[in-house]
Amino acid sequence: MKETRDNLYQLMVCPKCGKPYRGAPAISRDNTRLICPDCGTREALEGLGLSQEEQEHILGNIHRYQEEQE
Ligand SMILES: [Zn+2]
């Protein structure tokens, strides 16, 4: 699979977690980087003072919810 077509949702690699993702990126809290939606959520939760564990728990719930929507 060498040929990839450029489209609106081309695969991007998140500079924060290094994972590829599709879709609209989030902007990091310091406004300098485009990061994946998961990291965007993580940073937002971190800003609320939630622990790493709580962040992962909430992300897990978000992913479950997204899967149910598909
Ligand atoms: Zn990321």
N, CA, C, O and the ligand as a Tripos MOL2 file, in Angstrom:
@<TRIPOS>MOLECULE
protein
  281   279    71     0     0
PROTEIN
NO_CHARGES

@<TRIPOS>ATOM
      1 N           0.8360   -1.1890    0.0000 N.3       1 MET1
      2 CA          0.0000    0.0000    0.0000 C.3       1 MET1
      3 C           0.8740    1.2430    0.0000 C.2       1 MET1
      4 O           1.0120    1.9310    1.0110 O.2       1 MET1
      5 N           1.4560    1.5100   -1.1520 N.am      2 LYS2
      6 CA          2.3680    2.6470   -1.2280 C.3       2 LYS2
      7 C           1.6590    3.9190   -1.6420 C.2       2 LYS2
      8 O           2.0420    5.0230   -1.2560 O.2       2 LYS2
      9 N           0.6180    3.7400   -2.4360 N.am      3 GLU3
     10 CA         -0.0690    4.9270   -2.9250 C.3       3 GLU3
     11 C          -1.1180    5.3960   -1.9390 C.2       3 GLU3
     12 O          -2.0970    4.7010   -1.6700 O.2       3 GLU3
     13 N          -0.9020    6.5500   -1.4230 N.am      4 THR4
     14 CA         -1.9160    7.1230   -0.5580 C.3       4 THR4
     15 C          -2.3960    8.4110   -1.1900 C.2       4 THR4
     16 O          -1.6030    9.2580   -1.6020 O.2       4 THR4
     17 N          -3.6700    8.5380   -1.2560 N.am      5 ARG5
     18 CA         -4.2260    9.7400   -1.8720 C.3       5 ARG5
     19 C          -4.3990   10.8260   -0.8330 C.2       5 ARG5
     20 O          -4.9040   10.5960    0.2650 O.2       5 ARG5
     21 N          -3.9750   11.9870   -1.2040 N.am      6 ASP6
     22 CA         -4.1960   13.1110   -0.3060 C.3       6 ASP6
     23 C          -5.6820   13.4290   -0.2740 C.2       6 ASP6
     24 O          -6.3200   13.6160   -1.3100 O.2       6 ASP6
     25 N          -6.1910   13.4850    0.8840 N.am      7 ASN7
     26 CA         -7.5580   13.9750    1.0080 C.3       7 ASN7
     27 C          -7.6540   14.7910    2.2760 C.2       7 ASN7
     28 O          -6.6570   15.0490    2.9500 O.2       7 ASN7
     29 N          -8.8430   15.1820    2.5820 N.am      8 LEU8
     30 CA         -9.0530   16.0590    3.7330 C.3       8 LEU8
     31 C          -8.5600   15.4010    5.0210 C.2       8 LEU8
     32 O          -8.0260   16.0640    5.9100 O.2       8 LEU8
     33 N          -8.7460   14.1190    5.0980 N.am      9 TYR9
     34 CA         -8.3860   13.4410    6.3330 C.3       9 TYR9
     35 C          -7.2000   12.5130    6.1330 C.2       9 TYR9
     36 O          -7.2700   11.3150    6.4060 O.2       9 TYR9
     37 N          -6.1220   13.0890    5.6550 N.am     10 GLN10
     38 CA         -4.9420   12.2630    5.4920 C.3      10 GLN10
     39 C          -4.4030   11.8650    6.8590 C.2      10 GLN10
     40 O          -4.6570   12.5200    7.8700 O.2      10 GLN10
     41 N          -3.6650   10.7910    6.8550 N.am     11 LEU11
     42 CA         -3.1190   10.2660    8.0870 C.3      11 LEU11
     43 C          -2.0430   11.2140    8.6130 C.2      11 LEU11
     44 O          -1.1320   11.6090    7.8860 O.2      11 LEU11
     45 N          -2.1650   11.5610    9.8630 N.am     12 MET12
     46 CA         -1.1750   12.4320   10.4780 C.3      12 MET12
     47 C          -0.5940   11.7120   11.6920 C.2      12 MET12
     48 O          -1.2230   10.8280   12.2730 O.2      12 MET12
     49 N           0.6110   12.1110   12.0560 N.am     13 VAL13
     50 CA          1.2250   11.5060   13.2250 C.3      13 VAL13
     51 C           1.2870   12.5480   14.3350 C.2      13 VAL13
     52 O           1.7740   13.6620   14.1430 O.2      13 VAL13
     53 N           0.7950   12.1670   15.4620 N.am     14 CYS14
     54 CA          0.7650   13.0840   16.5930 C.3      14 CYS14
     55 C           2.1710   13.2570   17.1670 C.2      14 CYS14
     56 O           2.8260   12.2650   17.4860 O.2      14 CYS14
     57 N           2.6480   14.4970   17.3050 N.am     15 PRO15
     58 CA          4.0020   14.7160   17.8220 C.3      15 PRO15
     59 C           4.1030   14.4360   19.3240 C.2      15 PRO15
     60 O           5.2010   14.3260   19.8690 O.2      15 PRO15
     61 N           2.9760   14.3250   19.9710 N.am     16 LYS16
     62 CA          2.9900   14.1350   21.4220 C.3      16 LYS16
     63 C           3.0670   12.6560   21.7900 C.2      16 LYS16
     64 O           3.9020   12.2550   22.6010 O.2      16 LYS16
     65 N           2.1980   11.8520   21.1960 N.am     17 CYS17
     66 CA          2.1800   10.4330   21.5600 C.3      17 CYS17
     67 C           2.7620    9.5600   20.4520 C.2      17 CYS17
     68 O           2.9990    8.3710   20.6620 O.2      17 CYS17
     69 N           2.9990   10.1490   19.2540 N.am     18 GLY18
     70 CA          3.6080    9.4030   18.1690 C.3      18 GLY18
     71 C           2.6800    8.4630   17.4320 C.2      18 GLY18
     72 O           3.1190    7.6760   16.5920 O.2      18 GLY18
     73 N           1.4020    8.5440   17.7430 N.am     19 LYS19
     74 CA          0.4410    7.6590   17.0870 C.3      19 LYS19
     75 C          -0.1610    8.3220   15.8590 C.2      19 LYS19
     76 O          -0.4230    9.5250   15.8600 O.2      19 LYS19
     77 N          -0.3800    7.5380   14.8110 N.am     20 PRO20
     78 CA         -1.0700    8.0950   13.6440 C.3      20 PRO20
     79 C          -2.5530    8.2720   13.9450 C.2      20 PRO20
     80 O          -3.1490    7.5000   14.6960 O.2      20 PRO20
     81 N          -3.1220    9.2840   13.3540 N.am     21 TYR21
     82 CA         -4.5540    9.5070   13.5640 C.3      21 TYR21
     83 C          -5.1500   10.1640   12.3340 C.2      21 TYR21
     84 O          -4.4440   10.7330   11.5030 O.2      21 TYR21
     85 N          -6.4380   10.0720   12.2430 N.am     22 ARG22
     86 CA         -7.1740   10.6930   11.1500 C.3      22 ARG22
     87 C          -8.1480   11.6960   11.7280 C.2      22 ARG22
     88 O          -8.5460   11.6010   12.8890 O.2      22 ARG22
     89 N          -8.5220   12.6420   10.9180 N.am     23 GLY23
     90 CA         -9.5370   13.5770   11.3570 C.3      23 GLY23
     91 C          -8.9480   14.8950   11.7980 C.2      23 GLY23
     92 O          -7.7590   15.1620   11.6250 O.2      23 GLY23
     93 N          -9.7880   15.6900   12.3570 N.am     24 ALA24
     94 CA         -9.3740   17.0370   12.7480 C.3      24 ALA24
     95 C          -8.4370   16.9760   13.9450 C.2      24 ALA24
     96 O          -8.7650   16.3570   14.9580 O.2      24 ALA24
     97 N          -7.2830   17.6070   13.8400 N.am     25 PRO25
     98 CA         -6.3560   17.6280   14.9690 C.3      25 PRO25
     99 C          -6.8110   18.6010   16.0450 C.2      25 PRO25
    100 O          -7.6630   19.4580   15.8120 O.2      25 PRO25
    101 N          -6.2330   18.4530   17.2110 N.am     26 ALA26
    102 CA         -6.4630   19.4170   18.2810 C.3      26 ALA26
    103 C          -5.2210   20.2900   18.3870 C.2      26 ALA26
    104 O          -4.1460   19.9090   17.9220 O.2      26 ALA26
    105 N          -5.3650   21.4270   18.9810 N.am     27 ILE27
    106 CA         -4.2130   22.3060   19.1720 C.3      27 ILE27
    107 C          -3.7200   22.1500   20.6090 C.2      27 ILE27
    108 O          -4.4970   22.1960   21.5630 O.2      27 ILE27
    109 N          -2.4080   21.9650   20.7320 N.am     28 SER28
    110 CA         -1.8470   21.7780   22.0620 C.3      28 SER28
    111 C          -2.0660   23.0220   22.9120 C.2      28 SER28
    112 O          -2.3030   24.1180   22.4040 O.2      28 SER28
    113 N          -1.9790   22.8170   24.2100 N.am     29 ARG29
    114 CA         -2.3120   23.9160   25.1160 C.3      29 ARG29
    115 C          -1.4020   25.1200   24.9550 C.2      29 ARG29
    116 O          -1.8120   26.2540   25.2020 O.2      29 ARG29
    117 N          -0.1540   24.8710   24.5360 N.am     30 ASP30
    118 CA          0.7360   26.0190   24.3370 C.3      30 ASP30
    119 C           0.5850   26.6140   22.9270 C.2      30 ASP30
    120 O           1.3410   27.4960   22.5210 O.2      30 ASP30
    121 N          -0.4280   26.0940   22.1890 N.am     31 ASN31
    122 CA         -0.7570   26.6510   20.8730 C.3      31 ASN31
    123 C           0.3310   26.5180   19.8200 C.2      31 ASN31
    124 O           0.3190   27.2650   18.8410 O.2      31 ASN31
    125 N           1.2580   25.6100   19.9810 N.am     32 THR32
    126 CA          2.3430   25.5260   19.0120 C.3      32 THR32
    127 C           2.2790   24.2630   18.1640 C.2      32 THR32
    128 O           2.9130   24.1970   17.1100 O.2      32 THR32
    129 N           1.5270   23.2640   18.6040 N.am     33 ARG33
    130 CA          1.5280   22.0060   17.8770 C.3      33 ARG33
    131 C           0.1170   21.5200   17.6020 C.2      33 ARG33
    132 O          -0.8280   21.8110   18.3350 O.2      33 ARG33
    133 N           0.0120   20.7600   16.5030 N.am     34 LEU34
    134 CA         -1.2380   20.0740   16.2320 C.3      34 LEU34
    135 C          -1.0930   18.6520   16.7510 C.2      34 LEU34
    136 O          -0.1930   17.9190   16.3420 O.2      34 LEU34
    137 N          -1.9630   18.2810   17.6300 N.am     35 ILE35
    138 CA         -1.8790   16.9560   18.2500 C.3      35 ILE35
    139 C          -3.1660   16.1860   17.9930 C.2      35 ILE35
    140 O          -4.1560   16.7500   17.5270 O.2      35 ILE35
    141 N          -3.1440   14.8980   18.2990 N.am     36 CYS36
    142 CA         -4.3260   14.0870   18.0250 C.3      36 CYS36
    143 C          -5.4410   14.4340   19.0140 C.2      36 CYS36
    144 O          -5.1830   14.9680   20.0920 O.2      36 CYS36
    145 N          -6.6740   14.1250   18.6350 N.am     37 PRO37
    146 CA         -7.8020   14.4630   19.5100 C.3      37 PRO37
    147 C          -7.6600   13.8590   20.9140 C.2      37 PRO37
    148 O          -8.0780   14.4670   21.9000 O.2      37 PRO37
    149 N          -7.0720   12.6690   20.9960 N.am     38 ASP38
    150 CA         -6.8860   12.0380   22.3040 C.3      38 ASP38
    151 C          -5.9750   12.8710   23.1920 C.2      38 ASP38
    152 O          -6.2710   13.0990   24.3650 O.2      38 ASP38
    153 N          -4.8680   13.3230   22.6220 N.am     39 CYS39
    154 CA         -3.9410   14.1490   23.3930 C.3      39 CYS39
    155 C          -4.5820   15.4870   23.7380 C.2      39 CYS39
    156 O          -4.3390   16.0440   24.8090 O.2      39 CYS39
    157 N          -5.4040   15.9970   22.8240 N.am     40 GLY40
    158 CA         -6.1150   17.2380   23.1020 C.3      40 GLY40
    159 C          -7.0190   17.0770   24.3120 C.2      40 GLY40
    160 O          -7.0830   17.9460   25.1820 O.2      40 GLY40
    161 N          -7.7210   15.9390   24.3510 N.am     41 THR41
    162 CA         -8.5850   15.6510   25.4930 C.3      41 THR41
    163 C          -7.7560   15.5010   26.7530 C.2      41 THR41
    164 O          -8.1130   16.0170   27.8120 O.2      41 THR41
    165 N          -6.6410   14.7880   26.6300 N.am     42 ARG42
    166 CA         -5.7630   14.5620   27.7730 C.3      42 ARG42
    167 C          -5.2570   15.8890   28.3670 C.2      42 ARG42
    168 O          -5.2510   16.0950   29.5810 O.2      42 ARG42
    169 N          -4.8420   16.7620   27.4700 N.am     43 GLU43
    170 CA         -4.3290   18.0450   27.9530 C.3      43 GLU43
    171 C          -5.4240   18.8540   28.6270 C.2      43 GLU43
    172 O          -5.1860   19.5370   29.6230 O.2      43 GLU43
    173 N          -6.6230   18.7670   28.0730 N.am     44 ALA44
    174 CA         -7.7430   19.4930   28.6740 C.3      44 ALA44
    175 C          -8.0350   18.9420   30.0700 C.2      44 ALA44
    176 O          -8.2880   19.6990   31.0060 O.2      44 ALA44
    177 N          -7.9960   17.6210   30.1950 N.am     45 LEU45
    178 CA         -8.2710   16.9930   31.4910 C.3      45 LEU45
    179 C          -7.1590   17.3050   32.4840 C.2      45 LEU45
    180 O          -7.3970   17.5310   33.6710 O.2      45 LEU45
    181 N          -5.9440   17.3090   31.9610 N.am     46 GLU46
    182 CA         -4.7980   17.6520   32.7870 C.3      46 GLU46
    183 C          -4.9640   19.0730   33.3330 C.2      46 GLU46
    184 O          -4.6450   19.3570   34.4870 O.2      46 GLU46
    185 N          -5.4730   19.9540   32.4690 N.am     47 GLY47
    186 CA         -5.7080   21.3370   32.8690 C.3      47 GLY47
    187 C          -6.7320   21.4550   33.9840 C.2      47 GLY47
    188 O          -6.7460   22.4280   34.7380 O.2      47 GLY47
    189 N          -7.5910   20.4450   34.0730 N.am     48 LEU48
    190 CA         -8.5980   20.4320   35.1370 C.3      48 LEU48
    191 C          -8.0380   19.8150   36.4110 C.2      48 LEU48
    192 O          -8.7150   19.7530   37.4370 O.2      48 LEU48
    193 N          -6.7960   19.3620   36.3290 N.am     49 GLY49
    194 CA         -6.1520   18.8140   37.5170 C.3      49 GLY49
    195 C          -6.4130   17.3390   37.7410 C.2      49 GLY49
    196 O          -6.2450   16.8370   38.8530 O.2      49 GLY49
    197 N          -6.8280   16.6340   36.6800 N.am     50 LEU50
    198 CA         -7.0850   15.2070   36.8340 C.3      50 LEU50
    199 C          -5.7870   14.4010   36.7210 C.2      50 LEU50
    200 O          -4.8640   14.7750   35.9970 O.2      50 LEU50
    201 N          -5.7440   13.3120   37.4380 N.am     51 SER51
    202 CA         -4.5630   12.4570   37.4030 C.3      51 SER51
    203 C          -4.5200   11.6710   36.0950 C.2      51 SER51
    204 O          -5.5150   11.5580   35.3790 O.2      51 SER51
    205 N          -3.3310   11.1310   35.8090 N.am     52 GLN52
    206 CA         -3.1310   10.3110   34.6210 C.3      52 GLN52
    207 C          -4.1750    9.1860   34.5470 C.2      52 GLN52
    208 O          -4.7450    8.8990   33.4940 O.2      52 GLN52
    209 N          -4.3920    8.5770   35.6860 N.am     53 GLU53
    210 CA         -5.3220    7.4530   35.7640 C.3      53 GLU53
    211 C          -6.7400    7.8830   35.3950 C.2      53 GLU53
    212 O          -7.4400    7.2080   34.6400 O.2      53 GLU53
    213 N          -7.1340    9.0040   35.9400 N.am     54 GLU54
    214 CA         -8.4750    9.5120   35.6570 C.3      54 GLU54
    215 C          -8.6030    9.9170   34.1920 C.2      54 GLU54
    216 O          -9.6530    9.7310   33.5770 O.2      54 GLU54
    217 N          -7.5260   10.4740   33.6400 N.am     55 GLN55
    218 CA         -7.5410   10.8640   32.2290 C.3      55 GLN55
    219 C          -7.7770    9.6450   31.3360 C.2      55 GLN55
    220 O          -8.5940    9.6810   30.4160 O.2      55 GLN55
    221 N          -7.0470    8.5680   31.6250 N.am     56 GLU56
    222 CA         -7.1850    7.3470   30.8150 C.3      56 GLU56
    223 C          -8.5810    6.7630   30.9540 C.2      56 GLU56
    224 O          -9.1590    6.2630   29.9890 O.2      56 GLU56
    225 N          -9.1110    6.8320   32.1630 N.am     57 HIS57
    226 CA        -10.4480    6.3180   32.4190 C.3      57 HIS57
    227 C         -11.4810    7.0640   31.5760 C.2      57 HIS57
    228 O         -12.3580    6.4510   30.9670 O.2      57 HIS57
    229 N         -11.3690    8.3790   31.5470 N.am     58 ILE58
    230 CA        -12.3130    9.1900   30.7820 C.3      58 ILE58
    231 C         -12.1370    8.9510   29.2820 C.2      58 ILE58
    232 O         -13.1160    8.8560   28.5430 O.2      58 ILE58
    233 N         -10.8780    8.8540   28.8400 N.am     59 LEU59
    234 CA        -10.6230    8.5730   27.4170 C.3      59 LEU59
    235 C         -11.2260    7.2390   27.0140 C.2      59 LEU59
    236 O         -11.7710    7.0950   25.9200 O.2      59 LEU59
    237 N         -11.1220    6.2680   27.9070 N.am     60 GLY60
    238 CA        -11.7030    4.9500   27.6330 C.3      60 GLY60
    239 C         -13.2040    5.0650   27.4320 C.2      60 GLY60
    240 O         -13.7760    4.4390   26.5390 O.2      60 GLY60
    241 N         -13.8270    5.8680   28.2690 N.am     61 ASN61
    242 CA        -15.2700    6.0760   28.1390 C.3      61 ASN61
    243 C         -15.6100    6.7770   26.8350 C.2      61 ASN61
    244 O         -16.5970    6.4380   26.1830 O.2      61 ASN61
    245 N         -14.7990    7.7520   26.4540 N.am     62 ILE62
    246 CA        -15.0370    8.4760   25.2050 C.3      62 ILE62
    247 C         -14.9410    7.5160   24.0210 C.2      62 ILE62
    248 O         -15.7820    7.5400   23.1220 O.2      62 ILE62
    249 N         -13.8980    6.6620   24.0310 N.am     63 HIS63
    250 CA        -13.7250    5.7180   22.9280 C.3      63 HIS63
    251 C         -14.8860    4.7510   22.8430 C.2      63 HIS63
    252 O         -15.3530    4.4190   21.7530 O.2      63 HIS63
    253 N         -15.3480    4.3040   23.9870 N.am     64 ARG64
    254 CA        -16.4730    3.3730   23.9920 C.3      64 ARG64
    255 C         -17.6960    4.0540   23.3930 C.2      64 ARG64
    256 O         -18.4420    3.4610   22.6130 O.2      64 ARG64
    257 N         -17.8800    5.2890   23.7690 N.am     65 TYR65
    258 CA        -19.0280    6.0510   23.2770 C.3      65 TYR65
    259 C         -18.9200    6.2200   21.7680 C.2      65 TYR65
    260 O         -19.9120    6.0620   21.0560 O.2      65 TYR65
    261 N         -17.7150    6.5440   21.2660 N.am     66 GLN66
    262 CA        -17.5300    6.7430   19.8290 C.3      66 GLN66
    263 C         -17.8070    5.4660   19.0570 C.2      66 GLN66
    264 O         -18.3990    5.4970   17.9780 O.2      66 GLN66
    265 N         -17.3770    4.3450   19.6140 N.am     67 GLU67
    266 CA        -17.6090    3.0710   18.9370 C.3      67 GLU67
    267 C         -19.0940    2.7760   18.8390 C.2      67 GLU67
    268 O         -19.5570    2.2100   17.8480 O.2      67 GLU67
    269 N         -19.8290    3.1540   19.8480 N.am     68 GLU68
    270 CA        -21.2720    2.9230   19.8370 C.3      68 GLU68
    271 C         -21.9660    3.7620   18.7730 C.2      68 GLU68
    272 O         -23.0320    3.3930   18.2810 O.2      68 GLU68
    273 N         -21.3630    4.8810   18.4220 N.am     69 GLN69
    274 CA        -21.9710    5.7700   17.4360 C.3      69 GLN69
    275 C         -21.7750    5.2710   15.9990 C.2      69 GLN69
    276 O         -22.4910    5.6970   15.0930 O.2      69 GLN69
    277 N         -20.8340    4.3950   15.7950 N.am     70 GLU70
    278 CA        -20.5260    3.9920   14.4230 C.3      70 GLU70
    279 C         -21.4260    2.8930   13.9230 C.2      70 GLU70
    280 O         -21.2850    2.4500   12.7830 O.2      70 GLU70
    281 ZN         -1.4450   12.0930   20.5340 Zn       71 ZN71
@<TRIPOS>BOND
     1     1     2 1
     2     2     3 1
     3     3     4 2
     4     3     5 am
     5     5     6 1
     6     6     7 1
     7     7     8 2
     8     7     9 am
     9     9    10 1
    10    10    11 1
    11    11    12 2
    12    11    13 am
    13    13    14 1
    14    14    15 1
    15    15    16 2
    16    15    17 am
    17    17    18 1
    18    18    19 1
    19    19    20 2
    20    19    21 am
    21    21    22 1
    22    22    23 1
    23    23    24 2
    24    23    25 am
    25    25    26 1
    26    26    27 1
    27    27    28 2
    28    27    29 am
    29    29    30 1
    30    30    31 1
    31    31    32 2
    32    31    33 am
    33    33    34 1
    34    34    35 1
    35    35    36 2
    36    35    37 am
    37    37    38 1
    38    38    39 1
    39    39    40 2
    40    39    41 am
    41    41    42 1
    42    42    43 1
    43    43    44 2
    44    43    45 am
    45    45    46 1
    46    46    47 1
    47    47    48 2
    48    47    49 am
    49    49    50 1
    50    50    51 1
    51    51    52 2
    52    51    53 am
    53    53    54 1
    54    54    55 1
    55    55    56 2
    56    55    57 am
    57    57    58 1
    58    58    59 1
    59    59    60 2
    60    59    61 am
    61    61    62 1
    62    62    63 1
    63    63    64 2
    64    63    65 am
    65    65    66 1
    66    66    67 1
    67    67    68 2
    68    67    69 am
    69    69    70 1
    70    70    71 1
    71    71    72 2
    72    71    73 am
    73    73    74 1
    74    74    75 1
    75    75    76 2
    76    75    77 am
    77    77    78 1
    78    78    79 1
    79    79    80 2
    80    79    81 am
    81    81    82 1
    82    82    83 1
    83    83    84 2
    84    83    85 am
    85    85    86 1
    86    86    87 1
    87    87    88 2
    88    87    89 am
    89    89    90 1
    90    90    91 1
    91    91    92 2
    92    91    93 am
    93    93    94 1
    94    94    95 1
    95    95    96 2
    96    95    97 am
    97    97    98 1
    98    98    99 1
    99    99   100 2
   100    99   101 am
   101   101   102 1
   102   102   103 1
   103   103   104 2
   104   103   105 am
   105   105   106 1
   106   106   107 1
   107   107   108 2
   108   107   109 am
   109   109   110 1
   110   110   111 1
   111   111   112 2
   112   111   113 am
   113   113   114 1
   114   114   115 1
   115   115   116 2
   116   115   117 am
   117   117   118 1
   118   118   119 1
   119   119   120 2
   120   119   121 am
   121   121   122 1
   122   122   123 1
   123   123   124 2
   124   123   125 am
   125   125   126 1
   126   126   127 1
   127   127   128 2
   128   127   129 am
   129   129   130 1
   130   130   131 1
   131   131   132 2
   132   131   133 am
   133   133   134 1
   134   134   135 1
   135   135   136 2
   136   135   137 am
   137   137   138 1
   138   138   139 1
   139   139   140 2
   140   139   141 am
   141   141   142 1
   142   142   143 1
   143   143   144 2
   144   143   145 am
   145   145   146 1
   146   146   147 1
   147   147   148 2
   148   147   149 am
   149   149   150 1
   150   150   151 1
   151   151   152 2
   152   151   153 am
   153   153   154 1
   154   154   155 1
   155   155   156 2
   156   155   157 am
   157   157   158 1
   158   158   159 1
   159   159   160 2
   160   159   161 am
   161   161   162 1
   162   162   163 1
   163   163   164 2
   164   163   165 am
   165   165   166 1
   166   166   167 1
   167   167   168 2
   168   167   169 am
   169   169   170 1
   170   170   171 1
   171   171   172 2
   172   171   173 am
   173   173   174 1
   174   174   175 1
   175   175   176 2
   176   175   177 am
   177   177   178 1
   178   178   179 1
   179   179   180 2
   180   179   181 am
   181   181   182 1
   182   182   183 1
   183   183   184 2
   184   183   185 am
   185   185   186 1
   186   186   187 1
   187   187   188 2
   188   187   189 am
   189   189   190 1
   190   190   191 1
   191   191   192 2
   192   191   193 am
   193   193   194 1
   194   194   195 1
   195   195   196 2
   196   195   197 am
   197   197   198 1
   198   198   199 1
   199   199   200 2
   200   199   201 am
   201   201   202 1
   202   202   203 1
   203   203   204 2
   204   203   205 am
   205   205   206 1
   206   206   207 1
   207   207   208 2
   208   207   209 am
   209   209   210 1
   210   210   211 1
   211   211   212 2
   212   211   213 am
   213   213   214 1
   214   214   215 1
   215   215   216 2
   216   215   217 am
   217   217   218 1
   218   218   219 1
   219   219   220 2
   220   219   221 am
   221   221   222 1
   222   222   223 1
   223   223   224 2
   224   223   225 am
   225   225   226 1
   226   226   227 1
   227   227   228 2
   228   227   229 am
   229   229   230 1
   230   230   231 1
   231   231   232 2
   232   231   233 am
   233   233   234 1
   234   234   235 1
   235   235   236 2
   236   235   237 am
   237   237   238 1
   238   238   239 1
   239   239   240 2
   240   239   241 am
   241   241   242 1
   242   242   243 1
   243   243   244 2
   244   243   245 am
   245   245   246 1
   246   246   247 1
   247   247   248 2
   248   247   249 am
   249   249   250 1
   250   250   251 1
   251   251   252 2
   252   251   253 am
   253   253   254 1
   254   254   255 1
   255   255   256 2
   256   255   257 am
   257   257   258 1
   258   258   259 1
   259   259   260 2
   260   259   261 am
   261   261   262 1
   262   262   263 1
   263   263   264 2
   264   263   265 am
   265   265   266 1
   266   266   267 1
   267   267   268 2
   268   267   269 am
   269   269   270 1
   270   270   271 1
   271   271   272 2
   272   271   273 am
   273   273   274 1
   274   274   275 1
   275   275   276 2
   276   275   277 am
   277   277   278 1
   278   278   279 1
   279   279   280 2
@<TRIPOS>SUBSTRUCTURE
     1 MET1         2 RESIDUE 1 A MET
     2 LYS2         6 RESIDUE 1 A LYS
     3 GLU3        10 RESIDUE 1 A GLU
     4 THR4        14 RESIDUE 1 A THR
     5 ARG5        18 RESIDUE 1 A ARG
     6 ASP6        22 RESIDUE 1 A ASP
     7 ASN7        26 RESIDUE 1 A ASN
     8 LEU8        30 RESIDUE 1 A LEU
     9 TYR9        34 RESIDUE 1 A TYR
    10 GLN10       38 RESIDUE 1 A GLN
    11 LEU11       42 RESIDUE 1 A LEU
    12 MET12       46 RESIDUE 1 A MET
    13 VAL13       50 RESIDUE 1 A VAL
    14 CYS14       54 RESIDUE 1 A CYS
    15 PRO15       58 RESIDUE 1 A PRO
    16 LYS16       62 RESIDUE 1 A LYS
    17 CYS17       66 RESIDUE 1 A CYS
    18 GLY18       70 RESIDUE 1 A GLY
    19 LYS19       74 RESIDUE 1 A LYS
    20 PRO20       78 RESIDUE 1 A PRO
    21 TYR21       82 RESIDUE 1 A TYR
    22 ARG22       86 RESIDUE 1 A ARG
    23 GLY23       90 RESIDUE 1 A GLY
    24 ALA24       94 RESIDUE 1 A ALA
    25 PRO25       98 RESIDUE 1 A PRO
    26 ALA26      102 RESIDUE 1 A ALA
    27 ILE27      106 RESIDUE 1 A ILE
    28 SER28      110 RESIDUE 1 A SER
    29 ARG29      114 RESIDUE 1 A ARG
    30 ASP30      118 RESIDUE 1 A ASP
    31 ASN31      122 RESIDUE 1 A ASN
    32 THR32      126 RESIDUE 1 A THR
    33 ARG33      130 RESIDUE 1 A ARG
    34 LEU34      134 RESIDUE 1 A LEU
    35 ILE35      138 RESIDUE 1 A ILE
    36 CYS36      142 RESIDUE 1 A CYS
    37 PRO37      146 RESIDUE 1 A PRO
    38 ASP38      150 RESIDUE 1 A ASP
    39 CYS39      154 RESIDUE 1 A CYS
    40 GLY40      158 RESIDUE 1 A GLY
    41 THR41      162 RESIDUE 1 A THR
    42 ARG42      166 RESIDUE 1 A ARG
    43 GLU43      170 RESIDUE 1 A GLU
    44 ALA44      174 RESIDUE 1 A ALA
    45 LEU45      178 RESIDUE 1 A LEU
    46 GLU46      182 RESIDUE 1 A GLU
    47 GLY47      186 RESIDUE 1 A GLY
    48 LEU48      190 RESIDUE 1 A LEU
    49 GLY49      194 RESIDUE 1 A GLY
    50 LEU50      198 RESIDUE 1 A LEU
    51 SER51      202 RESIDUE 1 A SER
    52 GLN52      206 RESIDUE 1 A GLN
    53 GLU53      210 RESIDUE 1 A GLU
    54 GLU54      214 RESIDUE 1 A GLU
    55 GLN55      218 RESIDUE 1 A GLN
    56 GLU56      222 RESIDUE 1 A GLU
    57 HIS57      226 RESIDUE 1 A HIS
    58 ILE58      230 RESIDUE 1 A ILE
    59 LEU59      234 RESIDUE 1 A LEU
    60 GLY60      238 RESIDUE 1 A GLY
    61 ASN61      242 RESIDUE 1 A ASN
    62 ILE62      246 RESIDUE 1 A ILE
    63 HIS63      250 RESIDUE 1 A HIS
    64 ARG64      254 RESIDUE 1 A ARG
    65 TYR65      258 RESIDUE 1 A TYR
    66 GLN66      262 RESIDUE 1 A GLN
    67 GLU67      266 RESIDUE 1 A GLU
    68 GLU68      270 RESIDUE 1 A GLU
    69 GLN69      274 RESIDUE 1 A GLN
    70 GLU70      278 RESIDUE 1 A GLU
    71 ZN71       281 GROUP 0 **** ****
